[in-house]
């Protein structure tokens, strides 16, 4: 059965106070408050509302009435009418109903959050780590009451180590919502490699990321150009020749091929003229991004590579449709 989960994300700030307790405040409150010994750490609070279904929903009003009257041992769901997926034996009283609903809420919220992160990655072209657990998680079967389950990992465990990576484009709410309507699918090898190369560029190696990107694009072209276009000796074909043949075969938006050609030339420059390597004293923040030419070219080339990937997939779909029509 499909479960509806409404998610709201709230920008927040967390810090350790003088008593070594972690505090969390909204962004506006953080601007006015004194920071603790750790300073302010940006984070995001996630609120998820899970709509109950079946017997859990049918008996909710009864639970709410008994819970408000503090009648914790009263029966909410008779034993012979418990849902098949109920985790406890016997009849459900107020306490066990709360625990069961809290467990259900957290598990569904975790699944919905992971789905959101996958859609965000697809929209923003920004690789994120999908956590196996929810940090500082708690559930509430009533708006004014909270039920921590077990020992939830603290939020600081999720903040350290802190990532300095940035998305290639801003993820708009409308785009993420549109992505959520499509069935879940895994990232293709090409998409996965692009995200990995973006992570390499974020770590301070845009030159190596650009070299890898151009090799990936060249592989994509060799794998999808027809033999009669590519020629028999595709393994010995130079990248320039392959790009020229592909430009005549695959239609891309204006300027996309120019970006890929510029990236290819800069890639050749790094490979043949001025290769780089990271030393133990190398500081990517102070060296690479004082001269961000390669990083900018890499970012632009990623978008062009995605346009090429989309064009190839559309041509494949059109070819399959034409074949079905002829059959």
Secondary structure as the mmCIF struct_conf table of DSSP 4:
data_model
#
loop_
_struct_conf.conf_type_id
_struct_conf.id
_struct_conf.beg_label_comp_id
_struct_conf.beg_label_asym_id
_struct_conf.beg_label_seq_id
_struct_conf.end_label_comp_id
_struct_conf.end_label_asym_id
_struct_conf.end_label_seq_id
STRN STRN1 UNK A 5 UNK A 16
TURN_TY1_P TURN_TY1_P1 UNK A 18 UNK A 19
BEND BEND1 UNK A 20 UNK A 20
STRN STRN2 UNK A 22 UNK A 26
HELX_RH_AL_P HELX_RH_AL_P1 UNK A 27 UNK A 32
BEND BEND2 UNK A 33 UNK A 33
HELX_LH_PP_P HELX_LH_PP_P1 UNK A 34 UNK A 35
TURN_TY1_P TURN_TY1_P2 UNK A 37 UNK A 38
STRN STRN3 UNK A 41 UNK A 50
HELX_LH_PP_P HELX_LH_PP_P2 UNK A 51 UNK A 52
HELX_RH_AL_P HELX_RH_AL_P2 UNK A 54 UNK A 58
TURN_TY1_P TURN_TY1_P3 UNK A 59 UNK A 59
HELX_RH_AL_P HELX_RH_AL_P3 UNK A 60 UNK A 68
TURN_TY1_P TURN_TY1_P4 UNK A 69 UNK A 70
TURN_TY1_P TURN_TY1_P5 UNK A 72 UNK A 73
BEND BEND3 UNK A 74 UNK A 74
STRN STRN4 UNK A 75 UNK A 77
HELX_RH_3T_P HELX_RH_3T_P1 UNK A 79 UNK A 81
TURN_TY1_P TURN_TY1_P6 UNK A 84 UNK A 85
BEND BEND4 UNK A 88 UNK A 88
BEND BEND5 UNK A 90 UNK A 90
STRN STRN5 UNK A 92 UNK A 93
HELX_RH_AL_P HELX_RH_AL_P4 UNK A 94 UNK A 124
TURN_TY1_P TURN_TY1_P7 UNK A 125 UNK A 125
BEND BEND6 UNK A 132 UNK A 133
TURN_TY1_P TURN_TY1_P8 UNK A 135 UNK A 136
STRN STRN6 UNK A 139 UNK A 142
TURN_TY1_P TURN_TY1_P9 UNK A 143 UNK A 144
STRN STRN7 UNK A 145 UNK A 147
BEND BEND7 UNK A 150 UNK A 150
HELX_LH_PP_P HELX_LH_PP_P3 UNK A 152 UNK A 154
HELX_RH_AL_P HELX_RH_AL_P5 UNK A 155 UNK A 159
BEND BEND8 UNK A 160 UNK A 161
HELX_LH_PP_P HELX_LH_PP_P4 UNK A 162 UNK A 163
BEND BEND9 UNK A 168 UNK A 169
HELX_RH_AL_P HELX_RH_AL_P6 UNK A 173 UNK A 180
TURN_TY1_P TURN_TY1_P10 UNK A 181 UNK A 181
BEND BEND10 UNK A 182 UNK A 182
HELX_LH_PP_P HELX_LH_PP_P5 UNK A 183 UNK A 184
HELX_LH_PP_P HELX_LH_PP_P6 UNK A 186 UNK A 188
HELX_RH_AL_P HELX_RH_AL_P7 UNK A 189 UNK A 202
TURN_TY1_P TURN_TY1_P11 UNK A 203 UNK A 204
HELX_RH_AL_P HELX_RH_AL_P8 UNK A 206 UNK A 224
BEND BEND11 UNK A 225 UNK A 225
HELX_RH_AL_P HELX_RH_AL_P9 UNK A 227 UNK A 230
TURN_TY1_P TURN_TY1_P12 UNK A 232 UNK A 233
HELX_RH_3T_P HELX_RH_3T_P2 UNK A 234 UNK A 236
HELX_RH_AL_P HELX_RH_AL_P10 UNK A 239 UNK A 249
BEND BEND12 UNK A 250 UNK A 250
TURN_TY1_P TURN_TY1_P13 UNK A 254 UNK A 255
HELX_RH_AL_P HELX_RH_AL_P11 UNK A 256 UNK A 272
TURN_TY1_P TURN_TY1_P14 UNK A 273 UNK A 273
TURN_TY1_P TURN_TY1_P15 UNK A 280 UNK A 281
HELX_RH_AL_P HELX_RH_AL_P12 UNK A 284 UNK A 287
HELX_RH_3T_P HELX_RH_3T_P3 UNK A 288 UNK A 290
BEND BEND13 UNK A 291 UNK A 291
TURN_TY1_P TURN_TY1_P16 UNK A 292 UNK A 292
HELX_RH_AL_P HELX_RH_AL_P13 UNK A 293 UNK A 326
#
